């Protein structure tokens, strides 16, 4: 019988009985792992704390013909405070949905796991950062670690690296484009331009995007952005991620509905 010891973040749970669950774990060494949790939803189960959604735990897993099942578990970090705030809860759900979609089974996902853990830690421990900043930085870094890192050094058309003024993010080509080149591209009557997305970046938004992409993953949230630039930064990051992975998320729709209704933290 195959046996596996690993640490994993519970990114999905599906109830299959009164106290049973099918869990999806995100692990550094093995990517996504589907785990059968017999009786783990029971308050009497010793595995209950370690198998809650958002819990980061160590597991001893054994494999039957179809699934791994939990032989032993030990809770490391519950991120419990997330559950007290509807915004943080919805955003944590979104983070887990995104990494669930991006992660691959039987393939190392260390960067994606660290990204998720750092983002949940910032949410749960009241880092002082606005939820919107955590969300946006997570989105841009998630796109980058999944193979869609944009080239943010200079204009991708003319090579000009003087980006002190207004410049644009050519979303689908993952590059910057200056105003002059954008006018030229648009004036050329590109038949495929309907598939192009160009987003204006102020100097401070560009700086924030660059930091999010290039900073060490343990520090990717360690930047400040002015309050009036936060929403543009968020729009850019969300559009970039969703455009490249071509997938929507119900948890994101719900989170955005909270924002539209004014239910957000300053």
Secondary structure, 3 states (H helix, E strand, C coil): CCEEEEEEEEEEEEECCCCCEEEEEEECCCEEEEEEECCCCCCCCCCCHHHCCCCEEEEEEEECCCCEEEEEEEEEECCHHHHHCHHHHHHHHHHHHHHHHHCCECCCCHHHHHHHHHHHHHHHCCCCCCHHHHHHHHHHHHHHHHHHCCEEEEECCCCCCCCCCCEEEECCCCEEEEHHHHHHHHHCCCCCHHHCCEEEECHHHHHHHHHHHHCCHHHCCCCCCCHHHHHHHHHHHHHHHHHHHCCCCHHHHHHHHHHHCCCCCC
